Structures are given as structure tokens and as C-alpha cells.
Amino acid sequence: MIKINISGLEKAAVVKALYDNSIPLRMGILQHIPGRMSAEEASFWARREFLDYIHGRYMKAYFGEEGFVIIDEEYNKLAEYYESDEGGMFRDVGILTHRPLPAEDVIAKLRA
């Protein structure tokens, strides 16, 4: 698990950033909706304490501790998956449109 300090950030902004930088994974490609998450949808999902998958994208984020988000280490391994043969196959057919960033980098960009 990776514990990231998100104090001072809106939870909906964190959810949106993680979603926008995630990818559909494995069977999630069947539920994948291309594009970025809207601010309204991010507000909806931010009401939840734990996010597993959203529209087939791998989230695995727990917001149960005030001021922190706990991310499953697999989120940060998605970049490796994207470069693998399986991930490359999905990328080549246009399902994956960008390389996922490690969760710490996503949160750092929100602070910038």
C-alpha cells in the first residue's frame, strides 16, 4: 500500500486525477468509457470511501483516513503493465490512450 497525503486538496479533484491517469485493466476493457471524468462525476465518486474500478479503469483508492488516500501498489505497476506484451496489445488497438502515472506523481501535479 502507498499512503499519500492529500491534505489541502479537494477529494473530487484527487478522484478525477487518479481516474484520468488510470487505464482499463484486464476485463475492465469491456466497461471502458474513453475520455476524462467530468467534475460532476468526480464529485459523485468522491462521496465513497473506497474506489475499486470506475468504468473499467483500475482505481483501488481508499479515502477512509482524513487527509490521506491509500493506493494499492498495483496502481503504480500499471506503467509496467502498459509496456508489457498484453498491455501493448491493448495500446496497439487503441483501447489504452496514455501511459498511467504513478499515484504520487498524479497527486504532485495537483499541488503544482
C-alpha positions in Angstrom: 0.0 0.0 0.0 1.0 3.6 -0.7 -0.2 6.3 1.7 -0.3 9.7 0.1 -1.0 13.0 1.9 -3.8 14.8 0.1 -4.5 17.5 2.8 -5.4 20.8 1.2 -6.7 19.1 -2.0 -10.4 18.5 -2.8 -11.2 14.8 -2.7 -13.1 15.1 -6.0 -10.0 16.6 -7.7 -7.9 13.7 -6.5 -10.5 11.2 -7.7 -10.6 12.9 -11.1 -6.8 13.0 -11.4 -6.4 9.3 -10.5 -9.2 8.3 -12.9 -7.8 10.4 -15.8 -4.4 8.9 -15.3 -5.6 5.3 -15.0 -6.3 2.7 -17.7 -8.8 0.0 -18.3 -7.3 -3.2 -17.0 -8.0 -6.8 -17.9 -11.7 -7.4 -18.2 -12.2 -3.7 -17.5 -11.8 -3.1 -21.2 -15.3 -4.3 -21.6 -16.7 -1.5 -19.5 -14.2 1.2 -20.6 -15.6 4.6 -21.4 -13.0 6.7 -23.3 -12.3 10.3 -22.2 -11.7 12.1 -19.0 -14.0 12.2 -15.9 -16.2 15.3 -15.6 -16.1 17.4 -12.4 -19.7 16.4 -11.6 -18.9 12.7 -11.9 -15.8 13.2 -9.8 -18.0 14.8 -7.1 -20.3 11.8 -7.2 -17.5 9.2 -6.8 -15.8 11.4 -4.1 -18.6 10.6 -1.7 -17.4 7.0 -1.5 -14.7 5.8 0.9 -13.2 3.1 -1.4 -13.0 3.1 -5.2 -12.3 -0.2 -6.9 -12.9 0.2 -10.6 -14.7 3.0 -12.4 -15.8 2.4 -15.9 -13.3 -0.4 -16.1 -10.4 1.7 -15.0 -8.3 0.5 -12.1 -8.6 2.8 -9.1 -8.0 0.8 -5.8 -8.1 4.0 -3.7 -9.2 4.2 -0.1 -10.1 7.6 1.4 -11.0 6.4 4.9 -8.3 8.2 6.7 -8.7 12.0 6.9 -6.2 13.9 4.7 -4.8 10.8 3.0 -5.5 8.4 0.2 -4.2 4.9 0.3 -3.4 3.4 -3.1 -2.9 -0.2 -3.9 0.6 -0.7 -5.2 -0.8 -2.2 -8.4 -1.9 1.3 -9.5 1.8 2.2 -9.7 2.6 -1.0 -11.5 0.2 -0.1 -14.4 3.0 1.7 -16.2 4.9 -1.7 -16.3 1.7 -3.4 -17.5 1.2 -0.9 -20.2 4.7 -1.7 -21.6 4.1 -5.5 -21.3 3.1 -7.6 -24.3 -0.5 -7.8 -23.1 -0.7 -4.0 -22.4 1.0 -3.3 -25.7 -1.7 -5.3 -27.5 -4.4 -3.2 -26.0 -2.5 0.0 -26.7 -2.0 -1.0 -30.3 -5.7 -1.4 -30.9 -6.4 2.0 -29.4 -8.0 1.0 -26.1 -5.3 2.5 -24.0 -4.6 6.1 -25.0 -2.0 7.2 -22.5 0.6 5.9 -20.1 -0.6 5.8 -16.5 1.4 7.9 -14.0 2.4 6.6 -10.5 -0.1 7.9 -8.0 2.4 10.0 -6.2 3.1 11.9 -9.5 -0.6 12.4 -10.1 -1.0 14.0 -6.6 2.1 16.1 -7.0 0.7 17.5 -10.3 -2.4 18.6 -8.4 -0.3 20.5 -5.9 1.6 22.3 -8.7 
